[in-house]
Amino acid sequence: MALHPEIADAVRRALDEDIGSGDVTSQATVAETQLARGRFLAREPLVIAGLDLLAVIYQLRGGVDELTLLKRDGDRCRDMEVVASVRGRARTLLECERVALNFLQRLSGVATAARAYADRVEGTACKVLDTRKTTPGLRRLEKLAAAAGGITNHRMGLFDAILIKNNHIAAAGGVRPAIERARALSALPIEIEVRTRAELADALSAGATHLLLDNLTPAQAAEWIRDIAGRATVELSGGITLDNVRAYAETGANFVSAGAITHSARAMDLSFRLELM
């Protein structure tokens, strides 16, 4: 992955948080000149993500002699499959172990969840989107992991697309004034949430081209989408899970979004095995 400044900063902060002034256990028990090999293993079936961070982690700690990535982000891995290997000073490998695993486990959890959602809607015309419900400070990494898992990234933040939600509508005085003000002041893409039939009619009459329908059942969503009749693209959100995402995808929606892909992803089981040289 391209080393965006936010990524470098996240890795640096994670290393500082864990190592601080030094790994006193490794310094006390392992000779400074001792060399070792290490292997990162998947301990369950998963979709891997975060592998490119290993080079960043080791570089920030003084480098290693050799790092080999045996998988690429987005690859499916089997239980006990080696995903990467590294060779260098034993102290370096030991002090970086937890940070490396924390990133791999968290990001692989997001990628694995994303792949599960993408697999459920396969064969439909609907795409799965992630959301802004991410770990503070790790959004860029988690969105990269979600994309590696096969879904589509929604907006990165509040700065790169306009999404007018219910509180914006209330503050603006209604659907039409919210759309008109946004359109007059910005060339960014505009999406608007509608919760009632009246709001839907107002949005369409104001020329809305991207609608967010929230907290509808699949049957309700299908009915609304039939009435929209292609006049706007449609995203569905609210209460979408692995169990029902296929039903929502089959309503004719263009997109479904699921916050669970990031906010509820389980850390996957990976381990690090070290051998002296």
C-alpha positions as CSV (number, residue, x, y, z in Angstrom):
1,M,0.0,0.0,0.0
2,A,1.1,3.6,-0.5
3,L,2.4,5.0,2.7
4,H,-0.1,7.7,3.5
5,P,1.1,10.0,6.3
6,E,-1.9,8.8,8.4
7,I,-0.7,5.2,8.1
8,A,2.9,6.0,9.0
9,D,1.7,8.0,12.0
10,A,-0.6,5.1,13.2
11,V,2.2,2.6,13.0
12,R,4.6,5.0,14.8
13,R,2.2,5.7,17.6
14,A,1.5,2.0,18.0
15,L,5.2,1.2,18.3
16,D,5.8,4.1,20.8
17,E,2.8,3.0,22.8
18,D,4.1,-0.6,23.2
19,I,7.9,-0.3,23.2
20,G,8.3,3.1,24.8
21,S,11.8,3.5,26.1
22,G,12.7,-0.1,25.2
23,D,11.7,-3.8,25.4
24,V,13.2,-4.5,28.9
25,T,12.3,-8.2,28.8
26,S,14.1,-8.9,25.5
27,Q,17.1,-6.7,26.5
28,A,17.4,-8.7,29.8
29,T,17.1,-12.2,28.2
30,V,18.3,-12.1,24.6
31,A,21.8,-11.3,23.4
32,E,22.0,-8.1,21.3
33,T,23.8,-10.0,18.5
34,Q,21.4,-13.0,18.4
35,L,19.7,-13.6,15.1
36,A,16.4,-15.3,14.5
37,R,13.7,-16.2,12.0
38,G,10.0,-15.6,12.5
39,R,6.9,-16.8,10.7
40,F,3.4,-15.2,10.8
41,L,0.7,-17.9,10.7
42,A,-3.0,-17.8,10.2
43,R,-4.6,-19.9,13.0
44,E,-8.0,-20.1,11.4
45,P,-9.4,-19.6,7.9
46,L,-9.4,-15.8,7.2
47,V,-8.9,-13.1,4.6
48,I,-5.5,-11.4,5.3
49,A,-5.0,-7.7,5.5
50,G,-2.3,-5.4,6.8
51,L,0.7,-7.3,5.5
52,D,2.3,-4.3,3.9
53,L,2.5,-2.7,7.4
54,L,5.2,-5.3,8.4
55,A,7.8,-3.5,6.2
56,V,6.9,-0.2,7.8
57,I,7.0,-1.6,11.4
58,Y,10.5,-3.1,10.9
59,Q,11.8,-0.1,9.1
60,L,10.8,2.2,11.9
61,R,12.7,-0.1,14.4
62,G,15.9,-0.3,12.5
63,G,15.2,-2.8,9.8
64,V,15.5,-6.5,9.3
65,D,17.7,-8.6,7.1
66,E,14.9,-10.2,5.1
67,L,11.1,-9.9,5.0
68,T,9.0,-12.1,2.7
69,L,5.3,-11.7,2.2
70,L,3.8,-15.0,1.1
71,K,0.3,-13.6,0.7
72,R,-1.3,-10.3,-0.6
73,D,-4.0,-8.3,1.2
74,G,-7.3,-9.8,0.2
75,D,-6.1,-13.4,-0.1
76,R,-7.9,-16.2,1.6
77,C,-5.7,-18.1,4.0
78,R,-6.1,-21.6,5.5
79,D,-5.6,-22.6,9.1
80,M,-1.9,-22.8,9.9
81,E,-0.8,-21.3,6.6
82,V,2.3,-19.1,6.8
83,V,1.5,-15.6,5.5
84,A,4.9,-13.9,6.0
85,S,8.4,-14.7,7.2
86,V,11.1,-12.4,8.5
87,R,14.8,-12.7,9.4
88,G,16.9,-10.4,11.6
89,R,18.0,-9.5,15.1
90,A,16.0,-11.5,17.6
91,R,15.4,-8.4,19.8
92,T,13.9,-6.5,16.9
93,L,11.5,-9.4,16.0
94,L,10.4,-9.7,19.6
95,E,9.8,-6.0,20.3
96,C,7.7,-5.7,17.1
97,E,5.7,-8.9,17.5
98,R,2.7,-7.6,19.4
99,V,2.3,-4.4,17.3
100,A,2.6,-6.5,14.0
101,L,0.0,-9.0,15.3
102,N,-2.4,-6.3,16.5
103,F,-2.5,-4.7,13.1
104,L,-2.8,-8.0,11.2
105,Q,-5.5,-9.4,13.5
106,R,-7.6,-6.3,13.5
107,L,-7.3,-5.6,9.8
108,S,-7.8,-9.2,8.8
109,G,-10.9,-9.2,10.9
110,V,-12.3,-6.3,8.9
111,A,-11.2,-7.9,5.6
112,T,-12.8,-11.2,6.6
113,A,-16.1,-9.6,7.6
114,A,-16.1,-7.6,4.3
115,R,-15.5,-10.8,2.3
116,A,-18.4,-12.5,4.0
117,Y,-20.8,-9.6,3.1
118,A,-19.5,-9.5,-0.5
119,D,-19.9,-13.2,-0.9
120,R,-23.6,-13.0,0.4
121,V,-24.5,-10.5,-2.4
122,E,-22.6,-12.2,-5.2
123,G,-24.7,-12.4,-8.3
124,T,-26.8,-9.3,-7.6
125,A,-26.2,-5.9,-9.0
126,C,-25.8,-4.4,-5.5
127,K,-22.5,-3.3,-4.0
128,V,-21.7,-3.4,-0.3
129,L,-20.4,-0.2,1.3
130,D,-18.5,0.4,4.5
131,T,-19.2,3.4,6.8
132,R,-17.5,5.9,9.1
133,K,-18.0,3.6,12.1
134,T,-14.3,2.9,12.4
135,T,-11.7,2.7,15.1
136,P,-10.6,6.3,15.9
137,G,-7.2,6.9,14.2
138,L,-7.4,3.8,12.1
139,R,-10.0,4.7,9.5
140,R,-7.8,4.7,6.4
141,L,-6.3,1.3,7.4
142,E,-9.7,-0.2,8.1
143,K,-11.1,1.1,4.8
144,L,-8.2,-0.4,3.0
145,A,-8.9,-3.7,4.7
146,A,-12.6,-3.5,3.8
147,A,-11.7,-2.9,0.2
148,A,-9.2,-5.8,0.3
149,G,-12.1,-7.9,1.5
150,G,-14.1,-7.1,-1.7
151,I,-16.5,-4.3,-0.8
152,T,-16.6,-0.7,-1.9
153,N,-15.4,2.2,0.3
154,H,-18.0,4.9,1.1
155,R,-16.8,8.4,1.8
156,M,-13.6,8.7,3.9
157,G,-15.0,11.4,6.1
158,L,-17.1,14.5,6.3
159,F,-14.8,16.3,3.8
160,D,-15.1,14.3,0.6
161,A,-18.8,13.9,-0.1
162,I,-22.1,15.5,1.1
163,L,-24.5,13.1,3.0
164,I,-27.5,15.0,4.2
165,K,-29.0,13.1,7.1
166,N,-32.1,13.7,9.3
167,N,-30.5,16.1,11.7
168,H,-29.1,18.2,8.7
169,I,-32.7,18.2,7.3
170,A,-34.1,19.4,10.6
171,A,-31.4,22.1,10.9
172,A,-31.9,23.3,7.3
173,G,-35.7,23.4,7.5
174,G,-36.6,20.6,5.2
175,V,-35.4,18.3,2.4
176,R,-35.7,20.8,-0.4
177,P,-33.8,23.7,1.3
178,A,-31.1,21.3,2.4
179,I,-30.5,20.0,-1.1
180,E,-30.7,23.5,-2.6
181,R,-28.2,25.0,-0.2
182,A,-25.8,22.1,-0.6
183,R,-26.0,22.3,-4.4
184,A,-25.5,26.0,-4.4
185,L,-22.3,25.9,-2.3
186,S,-20.5,22.7,-3.3
187,A,-19.7,20.6,-6.4
188,L,-19.2,17.5,-4.2
189,P,-21.5,14.5,-4.7
190,I,-24.7,14.9,-2.7
191,E,-26.6,12.1,-1.0
192,I,-29.7,12.6,1.1
193,E,-31.4,10.4,3.7
194,V,-35.2,10.1,3.4
195,R,-37.3,8.5,6.1
196,T,-40.9,9.1,4.9
197,R,-42.8,9.0,1.6
198,A,-43.2,12.8,1.9
199,E,-39.4,13.2,2.2
200,L,-38.9,10.9,-0.7
201,A,-41.3,12.9,-2.9
202,D,-39.6,16.2,-1.8
203,A,-36.1,14.8,-2.6
204,L,-37.0,13.6,-6.0
205,S,-38.8,16.8,-6.9
206,A,-35.7,18.7,-5.9
207,G,-33.6,16.6,-8.3
208,A,-31.9,14.4,-5.8
209,T,-29.8,11.8,-7.6
210,H,-28.6,9.7,-4.7
211,L,-30.9,8.6,-1.9
212,L,-30.3,6.9,1.4
213,L,-33.2,4.8,2.7
214,D,-32.7,4.0,6.3
215,N,-34.3,1.3,8.5
216,L,-36.8,-0.1,6.0
217,T,-37.6,-3.8,5.8
218,P,-36.6,-5.5,2.5
219,A,-40.2,-5.5,1.4
220,Q,-40.6,-1.8,2.1
221,A,-37.3,-1.1,0.4
222,A,-38.4,-3.0,-2.7
223,E,-41.7,-1.0,-2.8
224,W,-39.9,2.3,-2.5
225,I,-37.3,1.4,-5.1
226,R,-40.1,0.4,-7.6
227,D,-41.6,3.9,-7.1
228,I,-38.2,5.6,-7.5
229,A,-38.0,3.8,-10.8
230,G,-34.4,4.6,-11.6
231,R,-34.7,8.4,-11.0
232,A,-31.9,8.2,-8.4
233,T,-29.4,5.7,-7.1
234,V,-30.4,4.0,-3.9
235,E,-28.4,3.0,-0.8
236,L,-30.0,1.0,2.0
237,S,-28.8,1.1,5.6
238,G,-29.9,0.3,9.1
239,G,-30.1,-3.1,10.6
240,I,-28.3,-4.8,7.7
241,T,-26.6,-8.0,8.8
242,L,-25.0,-11.1,7.2
243,D,-28.3,-12.9,7.7
244,N,-30.4,-10.3,5.8
245,V,-28.0,-8.6,3.4
246,R,-28.9,-10.8,0.5
247,A,-32.6,-9.9,0.9
248,Y,-31.8,-6.2,0.9
249,A,-29.5,-6.7,-2.1
250,E,-32.3,-8.3,-4.1
251,T,-34.6,-5.3,-3.6
252,G,-33.1,-3.5,-6.6
253,A,-30.9,-1.2,-4.5
254,N,-27.6,-0.1,-5.9
255,F,-25.8,-0.2,-2.6
256,V,-26.2,-1.5,1.0
257,S,-24.0,-0.2,3.8
258,A,-23.1,-2.1,7.0
259,G,-21.3,-0.5,9.9
260,A,-20.7,-4.0,11.4
261,I,-17.9,-4.6,8.9
262,T,-15.7,-2.2,10.8
263,H,-17.3,-1.6,14.2
264,S,-18.0,-5.2,15.0
265,A,-15.3,-7.1,13.2
266,R,-13.7,-9.8,15.3
267,A,-9.9,-9.9,15.5
268,M,-8.7,-12.9,13.6
269,D,-6.3,-15.5,15.1
270,L,-2.8,-15.1,13.8
271,S,0.4,-16.0,15.6
272,F,4.2,-15.4,15.4
273,R,6.7,-18.3,15.7
274,L,10.3,-17.4,16.4
275,E,13.3,-19.7,15.9
276,L,16.9,-18.9,16.7
277,M,19.6,-19.0,14.0
